[in-house]
Amino acid sequence: MKHIFLSSLACLLVLLSACSGAHRPSNETAASDSLSNPVYAKGFSVKTLDNGVRLVDVADPQEDEDRMPVDYHFALVQKGAQDVEIPQGYVRVDVPVERTIVMTMLQLSNFLILDGLDAVKGITGTKNLFDKDVRRRVKEGQIVKIGMEGNFDTELILTAHPEVIFISPFKRGGYDAIKETGITLIPHLGYKEMHPLGQAEWIKFVAMFIGKEQQADSLFNHIAEAYNSMKVDPNSLSSDTIPTVFSGEMHGGNWYAVGGKNSLAQLFRDAGADYVIHDDNTGGVNIEFEQMYATAANADYWRILNSYEGDFSYQALKKAEPRNELFKAFREKRVIYCNMKQTPYYELAPVRPDLVLTDLVHIFHPAMVPADYQSTFYQLLK
């Protein structure tokens, strides 16, 4: 598993070196709109003015006006530029940003793949964090731990001297105290994207703030090409070869089930499987066991992602909830599993959905993947 992870990063580092040619400095921010504008992501858009100012508009990818009625507007101005006019309603941000704080592992994954750790001066914590460079920087004090969402340490935030802070609105929050510091808060809404490539494309968003646009564009094109080449054409499958799949576990008396338009559901579809929940919900809801069982009792596969101490097993799954053995996927030993304590899932999966997709295709349709394929994240539970 570790070998696959390192090999994947090595390939991307080679690609980064190839696309950072001498004709363009790595901190150049005057890239054309074609580099930064998203193809799959719905949460941000970009427009460059004649004076070189780049306007970045951020809105809810799910268009949920009840939860996110406000859009965000930023004017990215090259550092050192004087007397630059920006449109009314836009917040000026001088770029490239050299000091920032990130609130989630998804955000951190963007900086990792862009080789932009030098700009990260604060994170929320190191739970399930594999990256040795980040851990070293935390230990040496180059990166501070500011506490978890809802319980931030404002003094530690100020000691990091961030120019901007990347946030995830409408999670646990706790940003009121941070707002009082006057530091510009940048909403990163990759977690709300409905397509896996849409989530990954937020590397372009981060790249605009740290001067890595060309690297981000080349990387994303590579990722999207790999994803789309692996995607299973549903027309190539007969109805009896399309497996059904469900996801999640019981926690605290409820089962958190993601909706039919969630990016995970899209991954299942692109891997040639049918996710058992077909509603229009993009997020997830807590439901009772009986409701999930009524929906997924005869599903062919069961996907589980958790942080389990030691080696997870069917016995452990049954011990957690005895009724789990009633599912067909349990009885036929078709549980798809990833342990975040053993795999750098949140450091890599958000920006490499092509690797996640290949794992799933390998499980659902093994003949479509080379026989010697080694999984990166998911494999059938033994």
N, C-alpha and C positions, 0 to 999 in steps of 0.2 A: 504494500500500500504506500509506504513512504517512498519507495523507488519510483512509483508512478507519479506521485506528487512532485518530486524533485525533477523528474524528467519533463513533466509538463511545464514547470517554471523555466527550466533550462531552454526549452524550445521557444518560449515567449521572450526570454532575454536575448536570444539570438535575433529574433524578429525586431526587438526594440533597437538593438545595435544597428541593424540594417536600415531602419527607417529614421535614424537620427543623424542624417548626413550633414556634412560640413556646410552645405549651402544654407542651412537654417538652424540657428541656435535653439537649444532645447527650451529656453524660457521665452521664445518668441510667442506673442499672443495675437499677432495680426493675421492669423490663418483665415482662409475664406470660410463663408457660411457653410459651404459644402462639407468641410471637415467636421464642424461642430453640430450641425443640425441633425437631429435624430431621424431614423427611418422607422424603428419599431417603438421607441419610447414615446409615450403620450404626455408625459409630465413636464416637458420643457421645450422651448423653441428659441431660436437665435436669429438675430438680425444685426448686421454691421452697418453703422452709419458712415457717411462720407468722411467724417472726421476721425474714423478709426475706432470709435466707441462701439463696443459690442453690447447690444441689448439682449438680456436673457430673461425670458418670462417663464415663471413656474406656476403650474396649476395642478390640481388633483387629477391623476391619470384616470381615476374611476368616476370623475365628474359628480362626486357626492357633495352637493352644495350644502346639505345639512351638517355634515361633519367638517367640511373645509370650504366655507363661503368666500374666503379671501384668496386672491391670487398674489403672487410675489413678483416684483420687478427689480432687476439689477442692471446697472450700467457699468460694464467692466472697462476700466480706463488704464492704459499703460502707465506704470509707475513713473513719476517724474513729469508727466504731462501737465502743462499749466493752462489755465483759462480755457478749459474744455467744457463746452455746453452739453448738458444731458437733458433729456425730456423730463417734464414734470411727472412725478409719481415714481421715478426710478431712484433706487439707492445706489450711490456711487461705491464701487469697490475697486481699489487700486490693485492691479495684477502685474506680475505673478505674486500670489500670496506666499509668504515665506514661513508663516507661523499660523497654525490652525489647530482646532480640537475637533475630534470626531466622536460621535455618540454611539455608533453601532458597529458591529462587525462587518455589516454590509458596506458601510462607508469606508471602513478600514481596508476592505478587500480592493476597493477602487485604487487607493493609494499604493497598496502592495503591488498590484499588477502594473501600475504605471511607474514603478520605481520612484515613488514620491514620498517616501517615509521621512525625508529630511524636513518636510513641511509640517509633519504631525508632531505636536508638542503636548498633546493630552488625549487620553482615551478614558472610557468609563471603567474598564477592568480587563483582566487577563484570563477570565474563565474560558476554558476550552480553546485557548489560544496556543497555536503550535509554533508560530513564526519565531525563530530564535533571535532574529535581529530586533524585533519589537520587544521581546522579553529583555534582551540585553540593554536596550535603550531605557526601558522602565527601571531596571535595576540600577543603572548608572545615573538616573535622574534626568535624562534627556527628554523623556516622555513621562508626564505625571498622570496618576490615576485620580480622576476628579469625582468619583462616586457614581452611583447608578442613577438612571432617570427617576425623577421625583425626589431625589435626595442628593443633589449636587453640592460640592464644597466650593463655594464662590471664591474663597481665598486662594485655593489651589488653582482655580481657573485663571485668576488674575496673575498668579505667579508664572503661568505659562505664557503670558503676554500674547494671546492670539489676536490676529488681525480680524479673523472671522471664525465663527463656530458653525459646523455643519450639524443640523438637528433633524429629528424625525417627528414632525408635528403629529399630534393626535395619537401618540402612543401613551406612555405614562406621564409624559410632560414634565412639569416642574421647571419651566423656563422663565417664569416671572422674575425670579431673582437674577437670572442671567441677563434679562432684558435691561435691568436697572444698571448694569455695568456699561451700557452703551456700545457693547461689541456687536457688530453686525451678525445676525443669525441667518444662515443659509439653509433653507429647507431642502433636504435630500429625500425625494419621494420614490426612489427606486423600489422600495418595498411594496409600493402600491401598484406597480406595473402589472398588467394582466398577461404579458407574454414574457417568457424567460429571456429572450433577446432584448426586450424592452428594458428589463431590469439591468442586464449587462451593459446596455448602451449608456447608462449613467456614468460610465468611465469618461465619456466625452464631456459630460457636465463638469465633473471634477477637474478634468484636464484643462478646461478654460480658465480655472482659477489658479492653477499652478504652472501654466505654460507648457503643457504636454499634449497639445492638440493633435499634432501629427502622429505621435506615438499612439494616442488613443484611437485615432481613425484607422491606422494600420492594424492595430491589435483587434479592434472590433470587426473589421472586414474579415480577418482570419477566423475569428470565432464564429461569425455569422455564416461564413462559407462552410465551415466544418459542421455546424449545427444543421444547416439546410441539406447538406449532402447525406447526413445520417437520418434525417427525418423520413419516416415511413409513409409512403403513399397509401392512404386507406383504400384506394381503388385497386391496389395490388393484392388486397387481402379478401378472402371470402369471409362471410359472416361467422362461420364456425371457427375461424382462426384468429378472431379478434378477442383477446382475453378481457375480462372485466377486473377492475382493481378498486380498492378503497384504501383509506389512509387514516392514521392517527391511533390514539389509545385513550383509555379511560384515565382521567386525572381528577381527583377531588369530586368524584361522583358524576362527572360529565365527560362527554366525548367532544373534543373540538374538531369539527368537520369543516374543511375549506369548501368554498362554493364551486359551482361548475364553471365559472369564468376566472377562477384563480390561475396564476401562472403554473402551479403544480398540476392542475387539471389539464392545462395546455401541454405540459411536458408528457403526460400520460397519452394524450391524443397523438402527439407527434411521434411517440414511441410505438404507435400502433395498438393502443389499448383503449378501453372504454371506461372512463371514470364513472362510478355508479351514481354520483350526484350530478344531476343535469340542470339544476336551477340557474338563475341568472345572478346569484350572489357571487361577488368577487372576493370577499373576505372569508370569514368563517363564523360559525355559530356553535354554541355549546348545546349539545343534545343529549338525551338520555340513552343508555345502552340499548334499551328495547327498540328505540327508533333507528339506531344505527344497524342493529341486527336485522330489523325488517328490511332495511335497504341493502345490506351487504352480506347476508347470510350465505349466499351461494356464489359470491364473487370468487374469481379464480386466484387473485393475488391480494396481498395485504401489505401495504408499505408502512414501515415504522422508522422514524428518525428520533433518537433520544440520546441522553447522556447517562449511560449505565456503567456503574462501577464493576469492573470485571467483564467477563464474557457473557453476553446476553444469550438466552436460550429459549426454547419452547417451554421448558419447565418454569423459567422465570416469568414468561409471559402469562402462563396459566396461574402462577402464584399471585401475580398482580391483580388478576381478575379471573376467577375460575370459569366464568362463562365464556371466556375467550376461546376455549376449546370447541365451542359450538360452531364456530365459523368454518366453512369449507376450506378456506385458505390455510387455516391452522391444521386441520385434520390431514390435508394433503401436503403439508410442509412447503407451502408457497408464500412464506413471509419474506418480503424484500426489506433488508435491514441495513441501517447505517448508524454506527455509534460515534457521536461527536467527540467523545473522549479518546477515540482511537484514530480519528480521521479529521483533517483540517477542512471540514465541510464549509463552515461559514467564512473561512478565509479564501476559499477558491471557488466553491460552487456558484455563488452569485455572479461571478464574472466569467465563469466557464460552463455555461449551461450545455455546451456541446459535449462535455465530459459526462455530465449527469444523464443527458439523453442517450449517449452510447451505452452507459451502464444499464439503462432501462431496456433498450432495444436488445441488448445481450441477454436479458432475462426473459423478455416477452417473446422474442423471435431470434433465438440463438444462431440460426442458420445465416442470419444477415450480418453477423459479426465474425471476424476471424476466430478460428478455434482456439488460438493461443492468447486470446484477449484477457488482460488482467484488469479487473474492476478498479476504479478510482474511489468510489464512494459506496455504492450499493452492491450487495450480493444476496443470494438466497441464504436465509438463516439456516445454520446447520443444527 
